[in-house]
Amino acid sequence: MVGLDVSYEKATNRVCAAAVVIELESLAVTDVATVVGEVTFPYVPGLLAFREAPILLEALQGLADEPEVLVCDGYGIAHPRRFGLACHVGVLTGLPTFGVAKTSFTADFAYPDLRRGAGSPLEEGGETLGRALRTRDGVKPVFVSVGHRIGLDQACDLTLSLCRRYRIPEATRQADIVSRRGLRGSSRSGD
């Protein structure tokens, strides 16, 4: 399982993308790849993939082995254009990919029961786009949506497997930590 995330340096175009391999049973980090660069696409709400996908693909190339499944900090089909970051990365890599977001972006949902594993559909216009999923008892849900070559039930099962201690999946949590560290480290070294 590989988690993907990008951190941005404030007031500049500098970013650091991280791809972090997590062993699913132990949640141990087994490989990490980062790339520091500059984004060339402007910030446009709903078009995050055009900013982040190119540098995330570079980070993925730095891993020792080809990943089996990718999880993005963002959306798949639960997106205004039905094609969020997880869809872009999945199609470009050909790998099973899904997104887990921390906030609802486009779809309507009912808050799921307070117990871990409870979920409710993300819906828009009668179409199910994902699931609001409670990953810990009594905490806010996350929003899971498929990107490419994976079903919603499997994406939710993997999300729960990755959320044993924290609200967000360990794979994207570690990618966030690594990308922030990589950005700080590259700023100090003058890269």
VOPAGU-2260 file (C-alpha; in pm, 1 decimal, decimal comma):
REM VOPAGU-2260
SITE   aa  ch    i         X         Y         Z
SITE  MET   A    0       0,0       0,0       0,0
SITE  VAL   A    1     137,9     340,8     -95,8
SITE  GLY   A    2      20,7     671,8      46,2
SITE  LEU   A    3      62,1     989,3    -157,6
SITE  ASP   A    4      63,2    1351,5     -45,3
SITE  VAL   A    5     206,6    1689,6    -143,2
SITE  SER   A    6     315,9    1972,3      87,6
SITE  TYR   A    7     338,8    2333,1     -25,3
SITE  GLU   A    8     578,1    2604,5      86,1
SITE  LYS   A    9     378,4    2914,1     174,9
SITE  ALA   A   10     401,1    3210,8     -64,5
SITE  THR   A   11     603,6    3016,6    -324,4
SITE  ASN   A   12     547,6    2747,7    -586,3
SITE  ARG   A   13     781,1    2501,0    -409,4
SITE  VAL   A   14     634,0    2163,3    -321,1
SITE  CYS   A   15     744,8    1826,5    -195,3
SITE  ALA   A   16     564,5    1512,0    -305,7
SITE  ALA   A   17     595,2    1194,1    -102,1
SITE  ALA   A   18     517,5     831,5    -180,3
SITE  VAL   A   19     527,9     615,6     132,5
SITE  VAL   A   20     500,3     237,0     127,3
SITE  ILE   A   21     317,6      91,0     427,3
SITE  GLU   A   22     311,5    -277,5     513,2
SITE  LEU   A   23     -58,4    -339,1     573,3
SITE  GLU   A   24     -30,6    -587,3     861,8
SITE  SER   A   25     209,7    -389,6    1079,8
SITE  LEU   A   26     159,6     -40,5     931,7
SITE  ALA   A   27     538,4     -13,1     919,9
SITE  VAL   A   28     695,1     220,0     664,0
SITE  THR   A   29     903,7       6,4     427,8
SITE  ASP   A   30    1001,1     255,3     154,5
SITE  VAL   A   31     987,0     630,6      96,9
SITE  ALA   A   32    1043,6     846,9    -207,8
SITE  THR   A   33    1023,2    1226,1    -222,1
SITE  VAL   A   34    1059,9    1485,2    -494,4
SITE  VAL   A   35    1099,3    1857,7    -435,6
SITE  GLY   A   36    1005,0    2087,3    -719,7
SITE  GLU   A   37     782,9    2371,3    -831,0
SITE  VAL   A   38     423,9    2353,1    -943,5
SITE  THR   A   39     351,9    2517,7   -1274,8
SITE  PHE   A   40     -26,8    2490,2   -1279,7
SITE  PRO   A   41    -214,5    2764,1   -1088,1
SITE  TYR   A   42    -440,4    2685,8    -796,6
SITE  VAL   A   43    -790,8    2632,6    -935,5
SITE  PRO   A   44   -1053,8    2474,7    -707,9
SITE  GLY   A   45   -1146,5    2133,4    -847,3
SITE  LEU   A   46    -831,4    2102,8   -1060,5
SITE  LEU   A   47    -585,9    1993,3    -791,5
SITE  ALA   A   48    -474,8    1693,3    -997,9
SITE  PHE   A   49    -319,3    1920,9   -1259,7
SITE  ARG   A   50     -97,1    2070,2    -987,1
SITE  GLU   A   51     -13,8    1752,5    -795,5
SITE  ALA   A   52     -25,0    1452,0   -1028,9
SITE  PRO   A   53     298,3    1528,8   -1220,9
SITE  ILE   A   54     516,3    1552,6    -909,5
SITE  LEU   A   55     340,5    1258,1    -742,0
SITE  LEU   A   56     420,9    1045,2   -1048,1
SITE  GLU   A   57     786,6    1148,1   -1011,4
SITE  ALA   A   58     783,7    1042,5    -646,6
SITE  LEU   A   59     631,2     704,6    -735,9
SITE  GLN   A   60     920,3     641,1    -975,5
SITE  GLY   A   61    1158,8     664,6    -680,8
SITE  LEU   A   62    1014,8     359,5    -504,3
SITE  ALA   A   63    1210,8      33,8    -514,3
SITE  ASP   A   64     911,3    -180,5    -616,9
SITE  GLU   A   65     593,1    -113,4    -811,4
SITE  PRO   A   66     305,0     -47,1    -571,8
SITE  GLU   A   67      -2,4    -268,3    -555,3
SITE  VAL   A   68    -254,8      -3,8    -442,7
SITE  LEU   A   69    -233,1     374,7    -408,9
SITE  VAL   A   70    -422,6     591,9    -161,9
SITE  CYS   A   71    -432,2     966,8    -224,0
SITE  ASP   A   72    -502,2    1249,4      15,6
SITE  GLY   A   73    -796,1    1373,0    -191,5
SITE  TYR   A   74   -1085,9    1253,4    -401,5
SITE  GLY   A   75   -1157,7    1005,1    -674,1
SITE  ILE   A   76   -1500,8    1022,0    -835,8
SITE  ALA   A   77   -1654,4    1218,7    -544,1
SITE  HIS   A   78   -1554,5    1531,8    -731,2
SITE  PRO   A   79   -1750,8    1798,3    -922,8
SITE  ARG   A   80   -1611,1    1664,1   -1251,9
SITE  ARG   A   81   -1625,5    1300,5   -1129,9
SITE  PHE   A   82   -1248,8    1277,8   -1184,0
SITE  GLY   A   83   -1038,1    1387,5    -888,0
SITE  LEU   A   84    -671,4    1333,2    -803,6
SITE  ALA   A   85    -711,5     960,9    -730,1
SITE  CYS   A   86    -868,7     907,9   -1074,4
SITE  HIS   A   87    -588,2    1096,8   -1251,3
SITE  VAL   A   88    -309,9     913,3   -1068,2
SITE  GLY   A   89    -482,1     577,0   -1115,7
SITE  VAL   A   90    -535,8     619,2   -1488,2
SITE  LEU   A   91    -182,5     751,7   -1543,5
SITE  THR   A   92     -21,9     464,0   -1349,4
SITE  GLY   A   93    -272,5     190,9   -1432,2
SITE  LEU   A   94    -278,6      99,1   -1061,9
SITE  PRO   A   95    -575,0      50,1    -828,7
SITE  THR   A   96    -619,0     388,7    -662,0
SITE  PHE   A   97    -863,0     552,2    -422,9
SITE  GLY   A   98    -888,1     877,1    -235,0
SITE  VAL   A   99    -952,2     955,9     128,8
SITE  ALA   A  100   -1035,6    1318,4     203,1
SITE  LYS   A  101   -1072,4    1490,5     536,3
SITE  THR   A  102   -1362,5    1716,4     429,5
SITE  SER   A  103   -1666,9    1675,7     207,7
SITE  PHE   A  104   -1624,8    1854,5    -123,8
SITE  THR   A  105   -1925,9    1802,8    -343,5
SITE  ALA   A  106   -2171,3    1532,6    -237,8
SITE  ASP   A  107   -2449,2    1518,2      19,9
SITE  PHE   A  108   -2425,0    1272,5     308,3
SITE  ALA   A  109   -2577,5    1186,4     642,0
SITE  TYR   A  110   -2337,3    1158,1     932,9
SITE  PRO   A  111   -2277,4     787,8    1002,5
SITE  ASP   A  112   -2325,4     628,7    1343,7
SITE  LEU   A  113   -2053,0     713,9    1595,4
SITE  ARG   A  114   -1892,8     367,6    1595,9
SITE  ARG   A  115   -1580,7     278,4    1397,6
SITE  GLY   A  116   -1666,4     128,2    1059,7
SITE  ALA   A  117   -2002,8     301,6    1026,0
SITE  GLY   A  118   -2059,6     465,4     691,4
SITE  SER   A  119   -2310,8     652,6     481,2
SITE  PRO   A  120   -2316,9     717,1     107,4
SITE  LEU   A  121   -2184,7    1034,8     -53,3
SITE  GLU   A  122   -2457,2    1107,9    -304,9
SITE  GLU   A  123   -2531,3    1363,5    -570,6
SITE  GLY   A  124   -2820,7    1353,8    -813,3
SITE  GLY   A  125   -2912,1    1001,7    -705,1
SITE  GLU   A  126   -2560,3     875,9    -779,1
SITE  THR   A  127   -2337,5     726,0    -507,9
SITE  LEU   A  128   -1991,6     882,6    -535,9
SITE  GLY   A  129   -1827,1     750,7    -222,2
SITE  ARG   A  130   -1876,7     696,7     146,8
SITE  ALA   A  131   -1849,5     900,4     464,8
SITE  LEU   A  132   -1664,8     653,4     686,3
SITE  ARG   A  133   -1607,8     663,3    1060,7
SITE  THR   A  134   -1252,1     538,0    1118,6
SITE  ARG   A  135   -1255,4     582,8    1496,9
SITE  ASP   A  136   -1533,6     580,6    1751,4
SITE  GLY   A  137   -1679,4     927,8    1796,8
SITE  VAL   A  138   -1449,5    1116,6    1557,2
SITE  LYS   A  139   -1541,9    1300,0    1237,0
SITE  PRO   A  140   -1572,6    1072,9     933,0
SITE  VAL   A  141   -1336,9    1070,1     637,1
SITE  PHE   A  142   -1462,2    1067,0     278,6
SITE  VAL   A  143   -1361,5     767,7      66,6
SITE  SER   A  144   -1404,3     753,0    -310,1
SITE  VAL   A  145   -1272,7     522,9    -577,9
SITE  GLY   A  146   -1023,6     645,0    -831,3
SITE  HIS   A  147    -933,1     357,6   -1061,9
SITE  ARG   A  148    -958,6     -25,0   -1069,1
SITE  ILE   A  149   -1095,0     -65,4    -715,0
SITE  GLY   A  150   -1443,5     -94,3    -566,3
SITE  LEU   A  151   -1583,4     126,0    -293,2
SITE  ASP   A  152   -1620,3    -160,3     -42,9
SITE  GLN   A  153   -1256,1    -261,9     -91,9
SITE  ALA   A  154   -1140,7     100,6     -63,7
SITE  CYS   A  155   -1333,0     138,1     262,4
SITE  ASP   A  156   -1195,6    -191,4     398,9
SITE  LEU   A  157    -841,1     -77,8     318,3
SITE  THR   A  158    -909,2     261,5     476,5
SITE  LEU   A  159   -1020,4      95,4     799,5
SITE  SER   A  160    -714,4    -132,1     791,8
SITE  LEU   A  161    -495,0     177,4     762,0
SITE  CYS   A  162    -674,5     369,5    1040,0
SITE  ARG   A  163    -594,3     180,7    1356,1
SITE  ARG   A  164    -462,8     471,9    1563,0
SITE  TYR   A  165    -557,9     786,3    1374,0
SITE  ARG   A  166    -857,1     926,3    1185,5
SITE  ILE   A  167    -674,7     936,2     852,8
SITE  PRO   A  168    -501,6     639,7     684,1
SITE  GLU   A  169    -149,9     573,4     809,4
SITE  ALA   A  170     -19,7     570,9     451,4
SITE  THR   A  171    -132,0     927,1     373,1
SITE  ARG   A  172     -52,9    1041,9     727,9
SITE  GLN   A  173     306,0     927,6     683,6
SITE  ALA   A  174     320,5    1080,4     333,1
SITE  ASP   A  175     210,9    1413,1     484,5
SITE  ILE   A  176     480,9    1393,1     752,9
SITE  VAL   A  177     750,4    1295,4     502,0
SITE  SER   A  178     652,3    1561,8     246,9
SITE  ARG   A  179     655,1    1838,2     511,6
SITE  ARG   A  180     993,0    1720,4     638,5
SITE  GLY   A  181    1126,6    1702,3     282,1
SITE  LEU   A  182    1013,4    2054,9     207,4
SITE  ARG   A  183    1171,9    2192,7     526,7
SITE  GLY   A  184    1494,6    2000,7     461,7
SITE  SER   A  185    1527,4    2126,1     105,9
SITE  SER   A  186    1472,1    2486,6     217,2
SITE  ARG   A  187    1753,2    2465,5     473,1
SITE  SER   A  188    1997,4    2305,4     232,8
SITE  GLY   A  189    1937,1    2575,1     -28,6
SITE  ASP   A  190    1807,3    2339,0    -298,0
